[in-house]
Amino acid sequence: MEQQKISELVSGAHIRSFFLVDSATAKSRKSGDPYLFFTFKDKSGKISGNYWNPGRSDFDAFGTGDIVFVEAVVETYNEKLMLNIGKVRPVQPSDGVSVRDLVKSSPKEGSAMYSEIIGYINKYVTNEDMKILTVSVYEAYKNELIVYPAAISFHHAEIGGLLHHTIGVIRGAFFIAQAYPFLNRDLLLCGAALHDIGKIHEYSLNDTGLIKEVTVDGNLVTHIIRGAMIVEEFGKRLGTDPEIIRLLSHMILSHHGVPEFGSSVVPKFPEAFILHEMDDIDAKLFEMEEALSNTAVGEMSERQRAFDDVRLYRSPLFKINEEMV
């Protein structure tokens, strides 16, 4: 069966295709009758749809990251394409669908991104304690790092997304250190490399390589605290200078900026502040590029939740989806 890309769907089309479930939510009509509201995605984008007549078993049959077969009509509602779903079912072995064709992956292969990060640390970090600590953590978790997404549905929710995001933060931190010589470049690079290391404990993956769910550790400890614990554990084992452990731990614990967004403490020295800002900038730029990649040149995007429902403009001067180098 020919796979139909979400980005190429047009109003009025009758489709029979495979998608990833981004979300499946039970809702009720004005009459009180229940229905399922889906958001589907593939490599090209996302689309929502209503399944008006689900069976009783359907309400527990679908979860984030599941592959499903969908029969639907593409309709326009409030100037937005949606699916009026006639049939939806989980993928079956006999379908012969290639799951990887539906799964968004980082534009650069995981091992290559891993090597780039290690290259930054080995080439530019002069403090041996900091370098050994960071490389040791990476070597211990290499298998997880090269494949893990960075999130369930927000920024870098893709195979290899964790390192894709980390590279963006490292590159930004590197150039900021050049602009402001008083900053400690070693701290910036190592803090950037380690800031999300706890995510490999926060999430479990499904068969597609995307995130299945938040783990018990993720719920009870969070990736921020777990990341600081990993740094302390490795640092004590390696005999790292306690001041380095303290500084890197603070950078991890404060990289979301404020407790409202999960930080244990606000950034209290310049490098911690820069890490927080670069983490936020990289995540938001990813979301902007994703939105604009699904927007025609010269047009406004759909409203973006990450930017307070603002619609973004795609200028012909912008470079969108440039190959990652």
C-alpha positions as CSV (number, residue, x, y, z in Angstrom):
1,M,0.0,0.0,0.0
2,E,1.3,3.5,-0.9
3,Q,2.0,5.5,2.1
4,Q,0.5,9.0,2.1
5,K,2.5,11.7,3.8
6,I,0.6,14.0,6.2
7,S,2.2,17.1,4.6
8,E,0.7,16.2,1.2
9,L,-2.9,15.6,2.3
10,V,-5.5,17.8,0.7
11,S,-9.1,18.5,1.6
12,G,-11.6,16.0,0.2
13,A,-9.1,13.2,-0.2
14,H,-10.0,9.6,0.9
15,I,-7.0,8.1,2.5
16,R,-5.9,4.6,3.6
17,S,-2.5,5.0,5.4
18,F,-0.4,4.2,8.4
19,F,0.5,6.8,11.0
20,L,2.0,7.1,14.5
21,V,-0.4,8.0,17.3
22,D,0.8,11.2,19.0
23,S,-2.2,11.3,21.3
24,A,-5.6,9.6,21.7
25,T,-8.1,11.3,23.9
26,A,-11.6,10.3,24.9
27,K,-14.2,13.1,24.5
28,S,-17.9,13.6,24.4
29,R,-20.2,15.2,21.9
30,K,-22.9,17.6,22.9
31,S,-25.3,14.7,22.9
32,G,-23.1,12.9,25.5
33,D,-22.0,10.2,23.0
34,P,-18.3,9.4,23.4
35,Y,-15.7,9.7,20.6
36,L,-11.9,9.6,20.2
37,F,-9.9,12.6,19.3
38,F,-6.5,11.6,17.7
39,T,-3.4,13.4,16.7
40,F,-1.4,11.4,14.2
41,K,2.1,12.1,12.9
42,D,4.7,10.8,10.5
43,K,8.0,12.1,9.3
44,S,6.4,14.9,7.4
45,G,4.1,16.4,10.0
46,K,1.0,16.0,12.2
47,I,-2.8,16.0,11.7
48,S,-5.7,15.6,14.1
49,G,-8.9,13.6,13.6
50,N,-12.1,12.5,15.1
51,Y,-13.2,8.9,15.3
52,W,-16.9,9.4,15.9
53,N,-18.1,5.8,16.4
54,P,-15.4,3.9,18.4
55,G,-16.2,0.5,19.9
56,R,-15.9,0.1,23.7
57,S,-12.5,-1.6,23.4
58,D,-11.1,1.2,21.3
59,F,-10.9,3.6,24.2
60,D,-8.0,1.6,25.7
61,A,-6.5,0.3,22.5
62,F,-4.3,3.2,21.4
63,G,-1.4,5.0,23.0
64,T,1.3,7.5,22.1
65,G,3.9,5.9,19.7
66,D,1.5,3.2,18.5
67,I,1.4,2.5,14.7
68,V,-2.1,2.4,13.3
69,F,-3.8,1.9,10.0
70,V,-6.3,4.7,9.2
71,E,-9.1,5.0,6.7
72,A,-10.5,8.6,6.7
73,V,-11.7,11.5,4.7
74,V,-9.6,14.7,4.9
75,E,-11.8,17.7,5.7
76,T,-11.3,21.4,6.5
77,Y,-12.4,22.8,9.8
78,N,-11.6,26.3,10.9
79,E,-9.1,26.6,8.0
80,K,-7.3,23.6,9.2
81,L,-7.1,20.1,7.8
82,M,-8.5,17.3,9.9
83,L,-9.5,13.6,9.5
84,N,-13.0,12.3,9.7
85,I,-12.0,8.7,10.6
86,G,-14.0,5.8,9.4
87,K,-11.7,3.1,10.6
88,V,-8.6,2.9,12.8
89,R,-6.8,-0.2,14.0
90,P,-3.3,-1.2,15.4
91,V,-0.7,-2.3,12.8
92,Q,-0.5,-6.0,12.1
93,P,2.5,-8.1,11.0
94,S,0.7,-9.0,7.8
95,D,0.6,-5.2,6.9
96,G,4.3,-5.3,6.0
97,V,4.6,-1.7,6.9
98,S,8.1,-0.3,7.6
99,V,7.8,1.4,11.0
100,R,11.0,3.3,10.6
101,D,9.5,5.0,7.5
102,L,7.0,6.7,9.9
103,V,9.4,7.6,12.7
104,K,11.1,10.9,12.8
105,S,14.9,10.7,13.2
106,S,17.6,13.2,13.8
107,P,19.1,14.5,10.6
108,K,22.5,13.2,11.7
109,E,23.3,9.6,12.7
110,G,23.6,9.0,16.4
111,S,27.2,7.7,16.4
112,A,28.3,10.8,14.4
113,M,26.7,13.2,16.9
114,Y,28.2,11.2,19.8
115,S,31.7,11.6,18.2
116,E,31.1,15.3,17.6
117,I,30.3,15.9,21.3
118,I,33.3,13.9,22.5
119,G,35.4,15.8,20.0
120,Y,34.3,19.1,21.5
121,I,35.2,17.9,25.0
122,N,38.6,16.4,24.1
123,K,39.7,19.3,22.0
124,Y,38.5,22.3,23.9
125,V,38.1,21.3,27.6
126,T,41.4,22.0,29.4
127,N,40.5,20.9,32.9
128,E,41.4,17.2,33.0
129,D,39.0,16.4,35.9
130,M,36.1,17.9,34.0
131,K,37.1,16.2,30.8
132,I,37.6,12.7,32.3
133,L,34.3,13.0,34.2
134,T,32.3,14.0,31.1
135,V,33.8,11.5,28.8
136,S,33.4,8.7,31.4
137,V,29.7,9.4,31.7
138,Y,29.3,9.4,27.9
139,E,31.2,6.1,27.5
140,A,29.1,4.4,30.1
141,Y,25.8,5.4,28.4
142,K,26.9,5.5,24.8
143,N,24.4,2.8,23.6
144,E,21.5,4.8,25.1
145,L,22.7,8.3,24.1
146,I,23.0,7.5,20.4
147,V,19.3,6.6,20.1
148,Y,17.3,8.3,22.8
149,P,14.8,11.0,21.9
150,A,14.8,14.2,24.0
151,A,11.1,14.3,24.7
152,I,7.7,12.6,24.2
153,S,6.1,15.2,22.0
154,F,7.8,18.5,22.4
155,H,11.3,19.4,21.1
156,H,13.5,16.8,19.5
157,A,10.9,14.0,19.9
158,E,12.8,11.9,17.4
159,I,15.3,9.0,17.3
160,G,18.6,10.5,18.3
161,G,16.9,13.6,19.5
162,L,18.7,13.8,22.8
163,L,22.1,14.2,21.2
164,H,20.6,16.4,18.4
165,H,19.4,18.8,21.1
166,T,22.7,18.5,23.1
167,I,24.8,19.4,20.0
168,G,22.7,22.5,19.5
169,V,23.3,23.6,23.2
170,I,27.0,22.8,23.0
171,R,27.5,24.7,19.7
172,G,25.6,27.7,21.1
173,A,27.6,27.6,24.4
174,F,30.9,27.4,22.5
175,F,30.2,30.6,20.5
176,I,28.9,32.4,23.5
177,A,32.2,31.6,25.3
178,Q,34.1,33.2,22.5
179,A,32.0,36.3,22.7
180,Y,32.4,36.6,26.5
181,P,36.0,35.6,27.5
182,F,35.3,35.8,31.2
183,L,33.1,32.7,31.0
184,N,34.6,29.3,31.8
185,R,34.4,27.5,28.5
186,D,35.1,24.1,30.2
187,L,32.1,24.5,32.4
188,L,29.9,25.6,29.6
189,L,30.8,22.6,27.3
190,C,30.7,19.9,30.0
191,G,27.6,21.3,31.5
192,A,25.9,21.4,28.1
193,A,27.0,17.8,27.4
194,L,25.7,16.5,30.7
195,H,22.6,18.6,31.3
196,D,20.0,16.1,30.0
197,I,21.9,12.8,30.8
198,G,19.2,11.9,33.3
199,K,16.7,11.5,30.5
200,I,17.9,8.0,29.7
201,H,16.5,7.0,33.1
202,E,13.4,9.2,32.8
203,Y,11.9,7.5,29.7
204,S,11.4,4.0,28.4
205,L,11.2,3.4,24.6
206,N,8.7,1.6,22.5
207,D,9.4,-0.7,19.6
208,T,9.7,2.3,17.2
209,G,12.5,3.8,19.2
210,L,10.4,6.7,20.4
211,I,9.4,7.3,24.0
212,K,6.8,4.9,25.3
213,E,6.2,6.4,28.8
214,V,7.8,8.2,31.7
215,T,9.5,5.6,34.0
216,V,8.9,5.3,37.7
217,D,12.4,7.0,38.1
218,G,11.3,9.8,35.9
219,N,8.1,10.4,37.8
220,L,9.7,10.2,41.3
221,V,13.2,11.6,40.7
222,T,13.1,13.5,37.3
223,H,15.9,13.7,34.8
224,I,17.2,16.9,36.4
225,I,17.9,15.4,39.8
226,R,19.0,12.0,38.3
227,G,21.5,13.8,36.1
228,A,23.0,15.6,39.1
229,M,23.2,12.3,40.9
230,I,25.0,10.7,38.0
231,V,27.6,13.4,38.0
232,E,28.1,13.1,41.7
233,E,28.4,9.3,41.5
234,F,30.9,9.4,38.7
235,G,32.8,12.3,40.2
236,K,33.3,10.5,43.6
237,R,34.3,7.3,41.9
238,L,36.9,9.1,39.7
239,G,38.2,11.4,42.5
240,T,37.0,14.5,40.7
241,D,37.6,17.9,42.4
242,P,34.5,18.5,44.7
243,E,34.2,22.0,43.4
244,I,33.7,20.7,39.8
245,I,31.1,18.2,41.0
246,R,29.3,21.0,42.8
247,L,29.3,23.4,39.8
248,L,28.2,20.8,37.2
249,S,25.5,19.5,39.6
250,H,24.2,23.1,40.0
251,M,24.1,23.6,36.2
252,I,22.1,20.4,35.7
253,L,19.7,21.2,38.7
254,S,19.1,24.8,37.4
255,H,19.0,24.3,33.6
256,H,15.2,24.7,33.4
257,G,15.5,28.1,35.0
258,V,12.9,28.1,37.8
259,P,11.1,25.5,40.0
260,E,7.9,26.1,38.0
261,F,9.5,24.4,35.1
262,G,11.2,21.6,37.1
263,S,14.5,23.2,38.2
264,S,15.6,22.5,41.8
265,V,17.2,25.9,42.0
266,V,17.6,29.0,39.8
267,P,20.9,29.5,38.0
268,K,23.4,31.2,40.4
269,F,26.5,31.8,38.3
270,P,27.0,32.9,34.7
271,E,27.7,29.5,33.1
272,A,24.5,28.0,34.7
273,F,22.5,31.0,33.3
274,I,23.9,30.5,29.8
275,L,23.2,26.8,29.9
276,H,19.6,27.5,30.9
277,E,19.2,30.1,28.1
278,M,20.8,27.9,25.4
279,D,18.6,24.9,26.5
280,D,15.5,27.0,26.0
281,I,16.7,28.6,22.8
282,D,17.6,25.3,21.1
283,A,14.3,23.7,22.1
284,K,12.3,26.7,20.8
285,L,14.2,27.0,17.6
286,F,13.5,23.3,16.9
287,E,9.8,23.9,17.4
288,M,9.9,27.0,15.2
289,E,11.7,25.1,12.4
290,E,9.2,22.2,12.7
291,A,6.3,24.6,12.4
292,L,7.7,26.5,9.5
293,S,8.6,23.3,7.6
294,N,4.9,22.6,7.5
295,T,4.0,26.1,6.4
296,A,4.0,27.4,2.8
297,V,6.5,30.1,1.9
298,G,4.9,33.5,2.4
299,E,2.2,32.1,4.7
300,M,1.5,32.0,8.4
301,S,1.8,28.8,10.4
302,E,-0.9,27.3,12.5
303,R,-1.0,28.6,16.1
304,Q,1.9,27.3,18.1
305,R,1.3,26.2,21.7
306,A,5.0,26.7,22.5
307,F,4.8,30.4,21.6
308,D,1.5,31.4,23.4
309,D,-0.6,30.5,20.3
310,V,1.3,32.8,18.0
311,R,1.2,32.1,14.3
312,L,4.7,32.2,12.8
313,Y,5.6,33.7,9.4
314,R,7.7,31.7,6.8
315,S,9.6,34.2,4.7
316,P,11.2,33.1,1.4
317,L,14.5,34.4,2.9
318,F,14.5,31.7,5.6
319,K,16.4,28.5,5.4
320,I,14.3,25.7,6.7
321,N,15.3,22.0,7.0
322,E,18.9,22.7,6.0
323,E,21.0,19.6,6.3
324,M,22.7,19.3,9.7
325,V,26.5,19.5,9.4
